[in-house]
Amino acid sequence: MDLLRAFLAFVLFAGTTAFSQDLSHRFYVGGDLGVAWRDLNGPLLIQPDAYRGLPPSRVSFRRHSDEGEGYLHGRLGVILTKFLSVEVGYQDFGYTYVDIEPPANIVFIVPPPTNYRFRDYAFTFDPVFRWPINDRVRVYAFWGLAMNHSKVDVDYRGSIFSGVYQTASTKGSHSNQSRIGAGADIRLVKRLDLHVGLDYQRFASYTKEGWFAHAGVNYAF
């Protein structure tokens, strides 16, 4: 806690110093396209008991990501010092479709639905530390915060599912989780940089964690 307070005090001091000076060329915008490898957890489904006194049947799933999914990340940053910037951003992962079979060792009177659709997006806040290697290349690292939002829909393709299974957990969720990453900015022209990196991010309840590889540009005003 003391370390966090010291860090926030440093960011506040650096920001106050920066904004007391000339603001020209301190703001920049960035956009990334990337590939995410994520682990997904499905909602817990309950099949109500057919006879009084019998416990309900339950089914859930977990999928380890074995294929990449595209996403985009827009960022707005302000340069506080030569080595420190602060960025806010928006991530959009679009829709993820998952088809998972129920456990083979459980016999269901009515087979549970196996088709799910996830919708994920997040707002990010990242203090970014940069270190110049030469006039054209700077490496960076950050430890920030992701405000995640997710929603999962069960695809009832057959009417037999409707009213038989209900979600025991909420269909939507949100959480604030940490994210870290590192990479490099490479100067292309005077105000335009190539931005590449590798990130690790934790998510809300349905999407547990993920690794991201991304590339984009930063444009300084």
Secondary structure by P-SEA (a helix, b strand, c coil): caaaaaaaaaaaaaaaaaaacccccccccccccccccbbbbbcccccccccccbbbbbbbbcccccbbbbbcccbbbbbccccbbbbbbcccccbbbbbbbcccccccccccccbbbbbbbbbbbbbbbbbbcccccccccccccccccbbbbbbcccccccccccccccccbbbbbbbbbccbbbbccccbbbbbbcccccccccccccccccccccccc
